[in-house]
Amino acid sequence: MEYSVFTYVILFMARLALIDKALGLIERKPASDRFILRMLFFAFLGSSIYFGLIVNNSFVDISPSYGGVLTEGIIGTPRFVNPVLATTRADLDMSALIYSGLLKIGVNGELVPNIAEAVTISEDGRTYNITLKKDVRFHDGTPLTARDVVYTITLIQNPDLKSPVRGNWNGVIVEELGEYEINLVLEEAYTPFIENLTIGILPRHTWDELPIEQIPFSQLNTEPIGSGPFEIESVSYGVSGLIEAYHLAPFDAVSGRPNIDKVTVKFYKNESDLVEGFNKGEFSSTAQLPSTELSKINLNKYQVINEPLPRIFGIFLNQNKSAALRDESVRKALSLALDRGQMIDEILYGGGLPTESPVPSGFLGLESINLSTTSSTSTPLKQAREELVAGGWKQDDLGFWTKTIAGESVTLGVTLRTANTDLFDSTATYVAVAWRELGVEVRIEQFEQTDLLQSVIRPRDFEAILFGIDMSRAIDLYPFWHSSQKDDPGLNISQYANIEVDSLLEDALTEQDVALRIESVNKVANIITEELPAIFLFTPTFSYILDKDITTASITRISRPYERFMNIESWYAHTERLWPLFREDK
């Protein structure tokens, strides 16, 4: 145990003869005075100690120290602990612990140098000059150089490997300028490209002798060597030969030696096995506990970290398929009828944030826009009805809304298509109940994920589709709202077109000034929110259950759950208390 300097001073003073002499003088006084003098002496002594403690606490440093164990529970079996091939939660989580990238997400959510010493972007936004730190080593002691970076990127670009991140590097030219310097040259400026520089770097010397067709089958995928904060100490296998756990030891990586002494990652076949393992106390942290279990967490033992993800779930409207949906009052009424807060409580068990904007909150200074005027005296349903009346719609004897549009009587109805999964099923059911209460005819049609993509999304064969979009940390709205993307294979599934929005999105793609880019994206969000080509519902949040004795670095503005480990070297379970004068840097 560490003691402060003041504690040592008190212990030393307790042995001084001065106190003995003071007590001796008191004891030689007349009996009538001794009691009062004793009380005064001890009151003085107590006050001095109390004052000393206050002074001590004001000046002492409480700093992280080495020690502690993190035991993580994950669903799945690791197969590709390799940033070039990883797709599953198990593989991505392990890759984040084992490997390090040129950049990483800092504690404030911004990109900061990691392996890279500096990244300089040319004025035209096409060339990224990267210099590397010269003291970075892989877990086997081999120096990490520009050759490893070039090898990793060219491996990703190799079409025969079929890397899941290959699309992020299409058309990028890699130039090795020296042992610790490279250039990345883009075909055209694309500001969000810099996010790709967080991918882990492979050690060329362990991989380059393997033919491309053998790489997916190499044992190196499950016994990886990286340059990240932790290295593999041992592996536990089950009777079937599958990996049941990794035992990791801290590595004095580019970001420094982690404070936590040991990380054990345990793998479970499915969600029910994970819940059972959690209830048995087999692990103390996980990012995969189902929402239904979160309300059962004993907060005296665990902490729950909730952070928004850069995703939006909404109902995308195809106005080409419905005359009613081309009516602005209808789109506003359908949006107003939905109580997003209640939806999140009932469907996500609180694991989301309500939004009426195409932009999730908490990223690049962007905040969700909420135009709702709901108050205690005006319910969503009442506002929705008022909006329809103002738009010229009338209810018939059966309670359905009708209006004459282009000389034809139109009854307000919507066919809502979505995926056949629990989340989309529950959300679609909630929406249908709310809209039917408003007086809208609603039909729900569900599809398997592949069929939804091929038969509904690609041919734009829907009136309304409940869907989710992922904008990445860069909040790149271009693929979802630029008019050039309104036809397949573009992702502008509402087929939205607005000249001003197109111009702003084009500016945002190439703008290097963060403030100006934020301004452009915010203008886009305002226009889309006003015109309502889609009804936005909620932003999902990432929930991480963690032992309360472990203090994490800030986990903010992450786009994937594995990014929670980006600053794990700063996490700690133990602390030490020392005055700055006596503190030794670790």
C-alpha positions as a Python dict, from the first residue, in 0.01 Angstrom:
ca = {
    (1, 'M'): (0, 0, 0),
    (2, 'E'): (125, 351, -83),
    (3, 'Y'): (126, 619, 190),
    (4, 'S'): (139, 992, 137),
    (5, 'V'): (426, 1199, 272),
    (6, 'F'): (197, 1349, 536),
    (7, 'T'): (114, 1003, 669),
    (8, 'Y'): (481, 930, 717),
    (9, 'V'): (525, 1265, 892),
    (10, 'I'): (244, 1188, 1138),
    (11, 'L'): (391, 844, 1212),
    (12, 'F'): (728, 1000, 1273),
    (13, 'M'): (593, 1273, 1498),
    (14, 'A'): (410, 1016, 1706),
    (15, 'R'): (749, 887, 1818),
    (16, 'L'): (888, 1223, 1922),
    (17, 'A'): (957, 1282, 2285),
    (18, 'L'): (790, 1622, 2252),
    (19, 'I'): (445, 1465, 2282),
    (20, 'D'): (561, 1262, 2584),
    (21, 'K'): (693, 1580, 2746),
    (22, 'A'): (370, 1767, 2677),
    (23, 'L'): (167, 1489, 2835),
    (24, 'G'): (412, 1479, 3127),
    (25, 'L'): (365, 1849, 3194),
    (26, 'I'): (-12, 1807, 3190),
    (27, 'E'): (5, 1517, 3435),
    (28, 'R'): (210, 1728, 3684),
    (29, 'K'): (-60, 1993, 3700),
    (30, 'P'): (-318, 1996, 3978),
    (31, 'A'): (-597, 1740, 3937),
    (32, 'S'): (-852, 2019, 3884),
    (33, 'D'): (-662, 2143, 3576),
    (34, 'R'): (-556, 1812, 3423),
    (35, 'F'): (-894, 1723, 3267),
    (36, 'I'): (-929, 2057, 3090),
    (37, 'L'): (-567, 2052, 2970),
    (38, 'R'): (-604, 1697, 2838),
    (39, 'M'): (-916, 1797, 2643),
    (40, 'L'): (-744, 2104, 2499),
    (41, 'F'): (-434, 1903, 2404),
    (42, 'F'): (-623, 1632, 2222),
    (43, 'A'): (-853, 1885, 2055),
    (44, 'F'): (-543, 2063, 1927),
    (45, 'L'): (-387, 1737, 1814),
    (46, 'G'): (-708, 1626, 1639),
    (47, 'S'): (-750, 1963, 1467),
    (48, 'S'): (-390, 1951, 1347),
    (49, 'I'): (-435, 1605, 1202),
    (50, 'Y'): (-764, 1705, 1036),
    (51, 'F'): (-607, 2019, 889),
    (52, 'G'): (-312, 1814, 769),
    (53, 'L'): (-539, 1568, 597),
    (54, 'I'): (-719, 1850, 417),
    (55, 'V'): (-389, 1996, 301),
    (56, 'N'): (-267, 1651, 200),
    (57, 'N'): (-576, 1578, -8),
    (58, 'S'): (-545, 1916, -176),
    (59, 'F'): (-194, 1852, -303),
    (60, 'V'): (-158, 1475, -337),
    (61, 'D'): (-169, 1316, -684),
    (62, 'I'): (-401, 1020, -734),
    (63, 'S'): (-257, 843, -1036),
    (64, 'P'): (-321, 514, -1216),
    (65, 'S'): (-85, 231, -1127),
    (66, 'Y'): (-18, -113, -1266),
    (67, 'G'): (-239, -405, -1171),
    (68, 'G'): (-584, -551, -1209),
    (69, 'V'): (-755, -793, -1445),
    (70, 'L'): (-1014, -734, -1716),
    (71, 'T'): (-1226, -1037, -1807),
    (72, 'E'): (-1435, -986, -2118),
    (73, 'G'): (-1721, -1200, -2251),
    (74, 'I'): (-1780, -1211, -2630),
    (75, 'I'): (-2019, -1405, -2853),
    (76, 'G'): (-1855, -1602, -3133),
    (77, 'T'): (-1539, -1795, -3209),
    (78, 'P'): (-1230, -1609, -3327),
    (79, 'R'): (-1126, -1706, -3676),
    (80, 'F'): (-967, -1399, -3835),
    (81, 'V'): (-790, -1200, -3563),
    (82, 'N'): (-653, -1002, -3851),
    (83, 'P'): (-764, -644, -3930),
    (84, 'V'): (-749, -716, -4304),
    (85, 'L'): (-1004, -1001, -4279),
    (86, 'A'): (-1197, -943, -3956),
    (87, 'T'): (-1576, -906, -3981),
    (88, 'T'): (-1727, -1067, -3669),
    (89, 'R'): (-1749, -902, -3327),
    (90, 'A'): (-1507, -1161, -3186),
    (91, 'D'): (-1245, -1098, -3455),
    (92, 'L'): (-1281, -720, -3451),
    (93, 'D'): (-1258, -697, -3071),
    (94, 'M'): (-945, -913, -3062),
    (95, 'S'): (-784, -724, -3351),
    (96, 'A'): (-835, -396, -3163),
    (97, 'L'): (-643, -537, -2864),
    (98, 'I'): (-361, -696, -3064),
    (99, 'Y'): (-295, -446, -3345),
    (100, 'S'): (-235, -74, -3374),
    (101, 'G'): (-305, 162, -3663),
    (102, 'L'): (-143, 472, -3806),
    (103, 'L'): (-405, 679, -3622),
    (104, 'K'): (-644, 602, -3340),
    (105, 'I'): (-947, 762, -3180),
    (106, 'G'): (-831, 986, -2896),
    (107, 'V'): (-997, 1024, -2557),
    (108, 'N'): (-1200, 1320, -2686),
    (109, 'G'): (-1321, 1128, -2991),
    (110, 'E'): (-1086, 1293, -3240),
    (111, 'L'): (-828, 1113, -3455),
    (112, 'V'): (-475, 1133, -3310),
    (113, 'P'): (-136, 988, -3418),
    (114, 'N'): (-61, 633, -3309),
    (115, 'I'): (202, 456, -3520),
    (116, 'A'): (221, 771, -3731),
    (117, 'E'): (436, 1058, -3612),
    (118, 'A'): (246, 1297, -3839),
    (119, 'V'): (-5, 1298, -4124),
    (120, 'T'): (11, 1589, -4367),
    (121, 'I'): (-265, 1638, -4626),
    (122, 'S'): (-193, 1826, -4948),
    (123, 'E'): (-386, 2140, -5037),
    (124, 'D'): (-588, 1956, -5301),
    (125, 'G'): (-683, 1689, -5044),
    (126, 'R'): (-551, 1402, -5256),
    (127, 'T'): (-211, 1323, -5104),
    (128, 'Y'): (-155, 1203, -4746),
    (129, 'N'): (209, 1217, -4646),
    (130, 'I'): (270, 994, -4343),
    (131, 'T'): (583, 976, -4132),
    (132, 'L'): (612, 692, -3882),
    (133, 'K'): (747, 683, -3530),
    (134, 'K'): (1085, 511, -3524),
    (135, 'D'): (1051, 324, -3193),
    (136, 'V'): (748, 107, -3269),
    (137, 'R'): (794, -269, -3253),
    (138, 'F'): (583, -575, -3308),
    (139, 'H'): (524, -822, -3026),
    (140, 'D'): (815, -1036, -3150),
    (141, 'G'): (1054, -741, -3123),
    (142, 'T'): (1075, -663, -3496),
    (143, 'P'): (1068, -290, -3581),
    (144, 'L'): (756, -162, -3759),
    (145, 'T'): (849, 31, -4072),
    (146, 'A'): (695, 174, -4387),
    (147, 'R'): (730, -167, -4555),
    (148, 'D'): (476, -313, -4309),
    (149, 'V'): (229, -34, -4382),
    (150, 'V'): (270, -70, -4758),
    (151, 'Y'): (232, -448, -4732),
    (152, 'T'): (-90, -421, -4526),
    (153, 'I'): (-255, -175, -4766),
    (154, 'T'): (-156, -361, -5084),
    (155, 'L'): (-280, -685, -4928),
    (156, 'I'): (-617, -521, -4863),
    (157, 'Q'): (-626, -402, -5225),
    (158, 'N'): (-555, -748, -5365),
    (159, 'P'): (-885, -865, -5523),
    (160, 'D'): (-793, -1232, -5470),
    (161, 'L'): (-800, -1189, -5090),
    (162, 'K'): (-1152, -1039, -5089),
    (163, 'S'): (-1083, -821, -4785),
    (164, 'P'): (-1407, -677, -4638),
    (165, 'V'): (-1242, -333, -4622),
    (166, 'R'): (-1109, -336, -4978),
    (167, 'G'): (-1370, -81, -5090),
    (168, 'N'): (-1217, 178, -4856),
    (169, 'W'): (-886, 160, -5044),
    (170, 'N'): (-998, 136, -5406),
    (171, 'G'): (-791, 360, -5635),
    (172, 'V'): (-544, 458, -5358),
    (173, 'I'): (-180, 461, -5472),
    (174, 'V'): (73, 367, -5204),
    (175, 'E'): (425, 511, -5234),
    (176, 'E'): (711, 406, -5005),
    (177, 'L'): (935, 713, -4972),
    (178, 'G'): (1173, 582, -4710),
    (179, 'E'): (1203, 347, -4416),
    (180, 'Y'): (961, 556, -4212),
    (181, 'E'): (769, 759, -4471),
    (182, 'I'): (492, 688, -4723),
    (183, 'N'): (247, 873, -4944),
    (184, 'L'): (-113, 774, -5003),
    (185, 'V'): (-251, 930, -5321),
    (186, 'L'): (-628, 938, -5383),
    (187, 'E'): (-792, 962, -5724),
    (188, 'E'): (-994, 1257, -5592),
    (189, 'A'): (-1027, 1440, -5262),
    (190, 'Y'): (-1242, 1263, -5004),
    (191, 'T'): (-1225, 1404, -4652),
    (192, 'P'): (-1368, 1098, -4469),
    (193, 'F'): (-1083, 884, -4610),
    (194, 'I'): (-865, 966, -4309),
    (195, 'E'): (-1084, 741, -4092),
    (196, 'N'): (-933, 440, -4275),
    (197, 'L'): (-594, 510, -4120),
    (198, 'T'): (-703, 348, -3792),
    (199, 'I'): (-680, -3, -3940),
    (200, 'G'): (-424, -230, -3774),
    (201, 'I'): (-89, -289, -3942),
    (202, 'L'): (32, -643, -4013),
    (203, 'P'): (396, -754, -3970),
    (204, 'R'): (519, -810, -4324),
    (205, 'H'): (794, -1051, -4220),
    (206, 'T'): (543, -1310, -4089),
    (207, 'W'): (300, -1293, -4380),
    (208, 'D'): (476, -1209, -4704),
    (209, 'E'): (599, -1561, -4781),
    (210, 'L'): (243, -1696, -4782),
    (211, 'P'): (65, -1724, -5119),
    (212, 'I'): (-247, -1508, -5126),
    (213, 'E'): (-477, -1812, -5134),
    (214, 'Q'): (-323, -1949, -4812),
    (215, 'I'): (-357, -1634, -4603),
    (216, 'P'): (-718, -1699, -4490),
    (217, 'F'): (-612, -2045, -4367),
    (218, 'S'): (-294, -1944, -4187),
    (219, 'Q'): (-253, -2016, -3816),
    (220, 'L'): (-138, -1655, -3783),
    (221, 'N'): (-504, -1555, -3800),
    (222, 'T'): (-566, -1710, -3457),
    (223, 'E'): (-215, -1669, -3313),
    (224, 'P'): (-155, -1312, -3429),
    (225, 'I'): (147, -1089, -3382),
    (226, 'G'): (71, -719, -3378),
    (227, 'S'): (206, -400, -3224),
    (228, 'G'): (-99, -318, -3010),
    (229, 'P'): (-136, -272, -2633),
    (230, 'F'): (-170, -643, -2555),
    (231, 'E'): (1, -959, -2680),
    (232, 'I'): (-112, -1318, -2656),
    (233, 'E'): (26, -1497, -2351),
    (234, 'S'): (-168, -1821, -2390),
    (235, 'V'): (-475, -1970, -2558),
    (236, 'S'): (-737, -2201, -2406),
    (237, 'Y'): (-901, -2459, -2633),
    (238, 'G'): (-1220, -2659, -2580),
    (239, 'V'): (-1266, -3032, -2638),
    (240, 'S'): (-1380, -2953, -2993),
    (241, 'G'): (-1052, -2778, -3064),
    (242, 'L'): (-1212, -2434, -3084),
    (243, 'I'): (-1066, -2138, -2898),
    (244, 'E'): (-1249, -2077, -2568),
    (245, 'A'): (-1034, -1796, -2431),
    (246, 'Y'): (-737, -1573, -2499),
    (247, 'H'): (-510, -1469, -2212),
    (248, 'L'): (-333, -1143, -2292),
    (249, 'A'): (-36, -972, -2133),
    (250, 'P'): (43, -599, -2153),
    (251, 'F'): (287, -490, -2421),
    (252, 'D'): (493, -173, -2405),
    (253, 'A'): (342, -51, -2730),
    (254, 'V'): (353, 283, -2910),
    (255, 'S'): (102, 428, -2662),
    (256, 'G'): (293, 300, -2359),
    (257, 'R'): (252, -1, -2133),
    (258, 'P'): (-111, -60, -2031),
    (259, 'N'): (-196, -19, -1663),
    (260, 'I'): (-406, -337, -1652),
    (261, 'D'): (-189, -641, -1590),
    (262, 'K'): (-399, -904, -1761),
    (263, 'V'): (-688, -929, -2007),
    (264, 'T'): (-880, -1254, -2045),
    (265, 'V'): (-1129, -1277, -2332),
    (266, 'K'): (-1383, -1562, -2308),
    (267, 'F'): (-1595, -1672, -2603),
    (268, 'Y'): (-1953, -1798, -2597),
    (269, 'K'): (-2154, -1973, -2867),
    (270, 'N'): (-2466, -1760, -2845),
    (271, 'E'): (-2651, -1492, -2650),
    (272, 'S'): (-2810, -1733, -2401),
    (273, 'D'): (-2470, -1886, -2315),
    (274, 'L'): (-2327, -1536, -2269),
    (275, 'V'): (-2609, -1438, -2031),
    (276, 'E'): (-2562, -1761, -1837),
    (277, 'G'): (-2187, -1699, -1810),
    (278, 'F'): (-2247, -1342, -1695),
    (279, 'N'): (-2490, -1453, -1426),
    (280, 'K'): (-2236, -1710, -1306),
    (281, 'G'): (-1969, -1440, -1278),
    (282, 'E'): (-1743, -1594, -1542),
    (283, 'F'): (-1658, -1249, -1677),
    (284, 'S'): (-1704, -892, -1556),
    (285, 'S'): (-1738, -693, -1879),
    (286, 'T'): (-1917, -730, -2212),
    (287, 'A'): (-2054, -521, -2496),
    (288, 'Q'): (-2298, -791, -2607),
    (289, 'L'): (-2544, -829, -2320),
    (290, 'P'): (-2900, -805, -2463),
    (291, 'S'): (-3110, -501, -2379),
    (292, 'T'): (-3355, -713, -2180),
    (293, 'E'): (-3077, -795, -1935),
    (294, 'L'): (-2951, -439, -1883),
    (295, 'S'): (-3232, -349, -1642),
    (296, 'K'): (-3123, -639, -1419),
    (297, 'I'): (-2767, -513, -1372),
    (298, 'N'): (-2662, -458, -1011),
    (299, 'L'): (-2502, -116, -1030),
    (300, 'N'): (-2327, -173, -698),
    (301, 'K'): (-2102, -419, -880),
    (302, 'Y'): (-2106, -300, -1241),
    (303, 'Q'): (-2108, 21, -1438),
    (304, 'V'): (-2297, 70, -1764),
    (305, 'I'): (-2145, 294, -2032),
    (306, 'N'): (-2388, 414, -2298),
    (307, 'E'): (-2270, 600, -2609),
    (308, 'P'): (-2455, 685, -2932),
    (309, 'L'): (-2346, 524, -3257),
    (310, 'P'): (-2342, 711, -3593),
    (311, 'R'): (-2651, 530, -3719),
    (312, 'I'): (-3006, 637, -3785),
    (313, 'F'): (-3313, 415, -3801),
    (314, 'G'): (-3601, 560, -3995),
    (315, 'I'): (-3885, 509, -4240),
    (316, 'F'): (-3770, 604, -4589),
    (317, 'L'): (-4047, 719, -4819),
    (318, 'N'): (-4082, 662, -5193),
    (319, 'Q'): (-4300, 949, -5310),
    (320, 'N'): (-4300, 808, -5666),
    (321, 'K'): (-4511, 518, -5542),
    (322, 'S'): (-4771, 713, -5341),
    (323, 'A'): (-4966, 1029, -5415),
    (324, 'A'): (-5049, 1059, -5044),
    (325, 'L'): (-4683, 1057, -4943),
    (326, 'R'): (-4611, 1341, -5185),
    (327, 'D'): (-4836, 1556, -4964),
    (328, 'E'): (-4619, 1742, -4713),
    (329, 'S'): (-4894, 1747, -4449),
    (330, 'V'): (-4911, 1365, -4461),
    (331, 'R'): (-4537, 1322, -4407),
    (332, 'K'): (-4545, 1567, -4115),
    (333, 'A'): (-4853, 1400, -3962),
    (334, 'L'): (-4700, 1053, -3986),
    (335, 'S'): (-4388, 1183, -3812),
    (336, 'L'): (-4581, 1370, -3544),
    (337, 'A'): (-4791, 1063, -3458),
    (338, 'L'): (-4488, 873, -3332),
    (339, 'D'): (-4377, 907, -2970),
    (340, 'R'): (-4008, 831, -3015),
    (341, 'G'): (-3928, 833, -2645),
    (342, 'Q'): (-4192, 572, -2574),
    (343, 'M'): (-4074, 371, -2874),
    (344, 'I'): (-3718, 360, -2737),
    (345, 'D'): (-3836, 260, -2389),
    (346, 'E'): (-4058, -21, -2515),
    (347, 'I'): (-3848, -156, -2803),
    (348, 'L'): (-3487, -72, -2717),
    (349, 'Y'): (-3528, -75, -2338),
    (350, 'G'): (-3376, 272, -2330),
    (351, 'G'): (-3087, 184, -2562),
    (352, 'G'): (-3128, 471, -2806),
    (353, 'L'): (-3178, 844, -2855),
    (354, 'P'): (-3487, 991, -3026),
    (355, 'T'): (-3423, 1200, -3335),
    (356, 'E'): (-3608, 1372, -3617),
    (357, 'S'): (-3288, 1449, -3806),
    (358, 'P'): (-3071, 1254, -4053),
    (359, 'V'): (-2771, 1330, -3832),
    (360, 'P'): (-2701, 1145, -3502),
    (361, 'S'): (-2588, 1354, -3207),
    (362, 'G'): (-2238, 1363, -3065),
    (363, 'F'): (-2030, 1350, -3385),
    (364, 'L'): (-1815, 1632, -3525),
    (365, 'G'): (-2011, 1884, -3319),
    (366, 'L'): (-2334, 1787, -3494),
    (367, 'E'): (-2649, 1754, -3289),
    (368, 'S'): (-2979, 1590, -3372),
    (369, 'I'): (-3252, 1833, -3468),
    (370, 'N'): (-3586, 1791, -3294),
    (371, 'L'): (-3877, 1982, -3441),
    (372, 'S'): (-4139, 1818, -3220),
    (373, 'T'): (-4373, 2056, -3039),
    (374, 'T'): (-4522, 1787, -2818),
    (375, 'S'): (-4618, 1916, -2474),
    (376, 'S'): (-4825, 1795, -2180),
    (377, 'T'): (-5134, 1961, -2332),
    (378, 'S'): (-5080, 1851, -2692),
    (379, 'T'): (-5033, 1481, -2764),
    (380, 'P'): (-4854, 1349, -3075),
    (381, 'L'): (-5183, 1208, -3202),
    (382, 'K'): (-5363, 1540, -3161),
    (383, 'Q'): (-5087, 1729, -3342),
    (384, 'A'): (-5090, 1476, -3625),
    (385, 'R'): (-5465, 1512, -3674),
    (386, 'E'): (-5439, 1891, -3673),
    (387, 'E'): (-5168, 1871, -3940),
    (388, 'L'): (-5387, 1655, -4167),
    (389, 'V'): (-5686, 1884, -4126),
    (390, 'A'): (-5469, 2184, -4210),
    (391, 'G'): (-5354, 1996, -4521),
    (392, 'G'): (-5709, 1952, -4646),
    (393, 'W'): (-5763, 1589, -4541),
    (394, 'K'): (-6100, 1478, -4406),
    (395, 'Q'): (-6203, 1171, -4207),
    (396, 'D'): (-6485, 956, -4342),
    (397, 'D'): (-6741, 763, -4138),
    (398, 'L'): (-6494, 477, -4085),
    (399, 'G'): (-6227, 715, -3950),
    (400, 'F'): (-6000, 700, -4257),
    (401, 'W'): (-5855, 1015, -4413),
    (402, 'T'): (-5939, 1111, -4770),
    (403, 'K'): (-5843, 1394, -5003),
    (404, 'T'): (-5889, 1477, -5369),
    (405, 'I'): (-5547, 1488, -5538),
    (406, 'A'): (-5514, 1559, -5913),
    (407, 'G'): (-5885, 1500, -5956),
    (408, 'E'): (-5888, 1162, -5781),
    (409, 'S'): (-6005, 1070, -5431),
    (410, 'V'): (-5713, 930, -5233),
    (411, 'T'): (-5744, 736, -4908),
    (412, 'L'): (-5447, 774, -4674),
    (413, 'G'): (-5275, 437, -4648),
    (414, 'V'): (-4918, 309, -4629),
    (415, 'T'): (-4756, -26, -4706),
    (416, 'L'): (-4453, -52, -4477),
    (417, 'R'): (-4183, -297, -4580),
    (418, 'T'): (-3895, -405, -4357),
    (419, 'A'): (-3661, -689, -4258),
    (420, 'N'): (-3778, -999, -4076),
    (421, 'T'): (-3578, -944, -3756),
    (422, 'D'): (-3686, -886, -3396),
    (423, 'L'): (-3586, -518, -3390),
    (424, 'F'): (-3755, -427, -3718),
    (425, 'D'): (-4060, -640, -3638),
    (426, 'S'): (-4111, -466, -3301),
    (427, 'T'): (-4051, -120, -3449),
    (428, 'A'): (-4283, -177, -3745),
    (429, 'T'): (-4556, -304, -3513),
    (430, 'Y'): (-4524, 4, -3291),
    (431, 'V'): (-4541, 236, -3593),
    (432, 'A'): (-4842, 55, -3737),
    (433, 'V'): (-5036, 79, -3409),
    (434, 'A'): (-4968, 453, -3384),
    (435, 'W'): (-5062, 524, -3745),
    (436, 'R'): (-5376, 312, -3731),
    (437, 'E'): (-5484, 505, -3424),
    (438, 'L'): (-5442, 819, -3634),
    (439, 'G'): (-5673, 669, -3897),
    (440, 'V'): (-5417, 551, -4152),
    (441, 'E'): (-5450, 219, -4331),
    (442, 'V'): (-5124, 34, -4264),
    (443, 'R'): (-4997, -291, -4413),
    (444, 'I'): (-4671, -448, -4295),
    (445, 'E'): (-4469, -670, -4528),
    (446, 'Q'): (-4152, -839, -4397),
    (447, 'F'): (-3866, -991, -4595),
    (448, 'E'): (-3551, -1186, -4526),
    (449, 'Q'): (-3249, -957, -4539),
    (450, 'T'): (-3127, -1077, -4879),
    (451, 'D'): (-3474, -1058, -5033),
    (452, 'L'): (-3525, -710, -4890),
    (453, 'L'): (-3207, -591, -5058),
    (454, 'Q'): (-3259, -762, -5393),
    (455, 'S'): (-3638, -734, -5436),
    (456, 'V'): (-3724, -414, -5251),
    (457, 'I'): (-3430, -178, -5199),
    (458, 'R'): (-3239, -220, -5525),
    (459, 'P'): (-3543, -175, -5754),
    (460, 'R'): (-3688, 88, -5512),
    (461, 'D'): (-4006, -120, -5493),
    (462, 'F'): (-4175, 22, -5183),
    (463, 'E'): (-4395, 302, -5056),
    (464, 'A'): (-4224, 312, -4717),
    (465, 'I'): (-3937, 104, -4583),
    (466, 'L'): (-3817, 76, -4225),
    (467, 'F'): (-3439, 63, -4247),
    (468, 'G'): (-3117, 169, -4077),
    (469, 'I'): (-2819, 356, -4222),
    (470, 'D'): (-2462, 380, -4096),
    (471, 'M'): (-2283, 709, -4166),
    (472, 'S'): (-1949, 621, -4000),
    (473, 'R'): (-1768, 855, -3763),
    (474, 'A'): (-1718, 1104, -4046),
    (475, 'I'): (-2097, 1149, -4080),
    (476, 'D'): (-2080, 1107, -4456),
    (477, 'L'): (-2432, 1187, -4583),
    (478, 'Y'): (-2336, 1187, -4951),
    (479, 'P'): (-2419, 820, -5028),
    (480, 'F'): (-2765, 853, -4871),
    (481, 'W'): (-2889, 1195, -4988),
    (482, 'H'): (-2700, 1311, -5301),
    (483, 'S'): (-2918, 1289, -5612),
    (484, 'S'): (-2646, 1098, -5802),
    (485, 'Q'): (-2704, 810, -5562),
    (486, 'K'): (-3081, 778, -5603),
    (487, 'D'): (-3064, 478, -5836),
    (488, 'D'): (-2914, 137, -5764),
    (489, 'P'): (-2640, 75, -5653),
    (490, 'G'): (-2664, 413, -5479),
    (491, 'L'): (-2798, 426, -5123),
    (492, 'N'): (-3032, 723, -5166),
    (493, 'I'): (-3329, 489, -5138),
    (494, 'S'): (-3582, 773, -5095),
    (495, 'Q'): (-3463, 899, -5437),
    (496, 'Y'): (-3431, 1243, -5283),
    (497, 'A'): (-3313, 1527, -5504),
    (498, 'N'): (-3234, 1883, -5401),
    (499, 'I'): (-2984, 2103, -5587),
    (500, 'E'): (-2878, 2295, -5275),
    (501, 'V'): (-2829, 1973, -5078),
    (502, 'D'): (-2619, 1828, -5363),
    (503, 'S'): (-2390, 2131, -5359),
    (504, 'L'): (-2349, 2125, -4981),
    (505, 'L'): (-2273, 1752, -4980),
    (506, 'E'): (-2011, 1797, -5250),
    (507, 'D'): (-1849, 2072, -5045),
    (508, 'A'): (-1848, 1850, -4734),
    (509, 'L'): (-1671, 1570, -4923),
    (510, 'T'): (-1363, 1778, -4995),
    (511, 'E'): (-1360, 2044, -4723),
    (512, 'Q'): (-1053, 2009, -4498),
    (513, 'D'): (-1164, 2275, -4249),
    (514, 'V'): (-1367, 2089, -3987),
    (515, 'A'): (-1577, 2391, -3889),
    (516, 'L'): (-1677, 2461, -4251),
    (517, 'R'): (-1755, 2095, -4309),
    (518, 'I'): (-1977, 2087, -4000),
    (519, 'E'): (-2155, 2397, -4123),
    (520, 'S'): (-2230, 2231, -4461),
    (521, 'V'): (-2357, 1909, -4302),
    (522, 'N'): (-2576, 2101, -4057),
    (523, 'K'): (-2736, 2292, -4344),
    (524, 'V'): (-2806, 1963, -4520),
    (525, 'A'): (-2962, 1822, -4204),
    (526, 'N'): (-3187, 2125, -4165),
    (527, 'I'): (-3314, 2105, -4524),
    (528, 'I'): (-3379, 1730, -4511),
    (529, 'T'): (-3551, 1758, -4173),
    (530, 'E'): (-3781, 2025, -4312),
    (531, 'E'): (-3865, 1841, -4635),
    (532, 'L'): (-3910, 1499, -4470),
    (533, 'P'): (-3811, 1251, -4744),
    (534, 'A'): (-3784, 1009, -4452),
    (535, 'I'): (-3925, 988, -4100),
    (536, 'F'): (-3629, 954, -3865),
    (537, 'L'): (-3687, 760, -3545),
    (538, 'F'): (-3382, 696, -3328),
    (539, 'T'): (-3008, 664, -3296),
    (540, 'P'): (-2904, 337, -3129),
    (541, 'T'): (-2660, 350, -2839),
    (542, 'F'): (-2370, 121, -2759),
    (543, 'S'): (-2391, -31, -2409),
    (544, 'Y'): (-2083, -161, -2231),
    (545, 'I'): (-2111, -343, -1899),
    (546, 'L'): (-1794, -318, -1693),
    (547, 'D'): (-1658, -403, -1350),
    (548, 'K'): (-1699, -89, -1138),
    (549, 'D'): (-1341, -124, -1012),
    (550, 'I'): (-1202, -51, -1359),
    (551, 'T'): (-1182, 308, -1478),
    (552, 'T'): (-1185, 346, -1855),
    (553, 'A'): (-1059, 625, -2074),
    (554, 'S'): (-1336, 829, -2233),
    (555, 'I'): (-1531, 620, -2487),
    (556, 'T'): (-1690, 878, -2714),
    (557, 'R'): (-1779, 916, -3083),
    (558, 'I'): (-1710, 554, -3167),
    (559, 'S'): (-1868, 397, -3474),
    (560, 'R'): (-1813, 31, -3391),
    (561, 'P'): (-1818, -151, -3054),
    (562, 'Y'): (-1457, -270, -3094),
    (563, 'E'): (-1340, 93, -3090),
    (564, 'R'): (-1403, 96, -2712),
    (565, 'F'): (-1050, -51, -2683),
    (566, 'M'): (-879, 234, -2870),
    (567, 'N'): (-737, 378, -2546),
    (568, 'I'): (-731, 66, -2328),
    (569, 'E'): (-370, 134, -2231),
    (570, 'S'): (-507, 422, -2018),
    (571, 'W'): (-763, 207, -1833),
    (572, 'Y'): (-675, 119, -1476),
    (573, 'A'): (-795, -76, -1172),
    (574, 'H'): (-542, 45, -914),
    (575, 'T'): (-419, 389, -810),
    (576, 'E'): (-138, 536, -604),
    (577, 'R'): (-139, 851, -391),
    (578, 'L'): (180, 1057, -381),
    (579, 'W'): (283, 1418, -357),
    (580, 'P'): (414, 1537, -696),
    (581, 'L'): (758, 1602, -544),
    (582, 'F'): (797, 1235, -454),
    (583, 'R'): (628, 1080, -756),
    (584, 'E'): (833, 882, -1004),
    (585, 'D'): (708, 863, -1362),
    (586, 'K'): (624, 509, -1466),
}
